[in-house]
Amino acid sequence: MSETEPVIVTKQPTSATSIAAIVIAALIGIGALIWCYGLQNHITETEQKLADADKKNAELSDHLEATNARLRATADTLGQNVGATQKQIDDRTAVIIAAQKSQNVETAKLSQQQQAAEKQIGAVSNDVAGVKTDVGGVKTEVGGVKTDVANTRSELEAAKAQMQTMMGDEGRMSGLIATNHDQLEILKHKGDRNYVEFTLQKGAQPTPLFPVKLQLKKLDNKHSRFTIVVSADDRNIEKKDKTVDEPVQFYCGKQPQLFELVVNSIEKNKVSGYLSMPK
């Protein structure tokens, strides 16, 4: 060579294989990062689940222990109750046996007493046979008394049946009205009210029947009517044209109560009847 020849340097191009390797490596790195992130999350969730499971296991263990404690307490109580019940049964059995023995003793005593009583009855029978004659006479007298009582009761029931209630002149329903002395006696025995009999003369002064006074003012024998004046609580009440067995009503007292008078008979110059007043 005559002169130094220049050296020519040629740049080698990057091969496609190297680029592909780099891309694959990058993708693998990214995938590894994603996988590590996902794995970390999974591990965290798993740890949380394990912690929750441990907590539930602890709660179940506590609950199981409490249940076992209750079961042991129940078993102890049942054992005590069974023991107490057995003792009660034994005590009750002993009481029943003792009562049975006592009853047997009492039965024997009663049997002895019955035998003794039968002997006494046999001894008394002869004496009773001798007394029967006198008893027969007494029975006859008692029978006669019963007949009289039955007759009297029948008469009273008949008299009571004739009695009736009536509306008074003050518009109040009266109790039973007596039309004669026998019926008045029935009312007296009932005891519901007080009854006082009276006889009023025409033209006479007022007749005191505590706490009122009665005076006969007018009398009409033909029509069986009369007029009477009642003096009560410092006032005079005139009852005009009343008839036989008519309830004549008026009020008397600080706390006004119903009084009632009934005239049962009218004669020439007088009337007779009764005054009914509260007890």
Secondary structure as the mmCIF struct_conf table of DSSP 4:
data_model
#
loop_
_struct_conf.conf_type_id
_struct_conf.id
_struct_conf.beg_label_comp_id
_struct_conf.beg_label_asym_id
_struct_conf.beg_label_seq_id
_struct_conf.end_label_comp_id
_struct_conf.end_label_asym_id
_struct_conf.end_label_seq_id
BEND BEND1 GLU A 3 GLU A 3
HELX_LH_PP_P HELX_LH_PP_P1 THR A 4 VAL A 9
HELX_LH_PP_P HELX_LH_PP_P2 LYS A 11 SER A 15
HELX_RH_AL_P HELX_RH_AL_P1 ALA A 16 GLN A 162
STRN STRN1 GLN A 164 MET A 167
TURN_TY1_P TURN_TY1_P1 ASP A 169 GLU A 170
BEND BEND2 GLY A 171 GLY A 171
HELX_LH_PP_P HELX_LH_PP_P3 ARG A 172 ARG A 172
STRN STRN2 MET A 173 ILE A 177
HELX_LH_PP_P HELX_LH_PP_P4 ALA A 178 ALA A 178
BEND BEND3 ASN A 180 ASN A 180
HELX_RH_AL_P HELX_RH_AL_P2 HIS A 181 LYS A 190
BEND BEND4 ASP A 192 ARG A 193
STRN STRN3 ASN A 194 GLN A 201
TURN_TY1_P TURN_TY1_P2 LYS A 202 GLY A 203
HELX_LH_PP_P HELX_LH_PP_P5 ALA A 204 PRO A 206
STRN STRN4 THR A 207 LEU A 209
TURN_TY1_P TURN_TY1_P3 PHE A 210 PRO A 211
STRN STRN5 VAL A 212 ASP A 220
TURN_TY1_P TURN_TY1_P4 ASN A 221 SER A 224
STRN STRN6 ARG A 225 ALA A 232
TURN_TY1_P TURN_TY1_P5 ASP A 233 ASP A 234
STRN STRN7 ARG A 235 THR A 243
TURN_TY1_P TURN_TY1_P6 VAL A 244 ASP A 245
STRN STRN8 VAL A 248 CYS A 252
TURN_TY1_P TURN_TY1_P7 GLY A 253 PRO A 256
STRN STRN9 GLN A 257 ILE A 266
BEND BEND5 LYS A 268 ASN A 269
STRN STRN10 LYS A 270 MET A 277
#
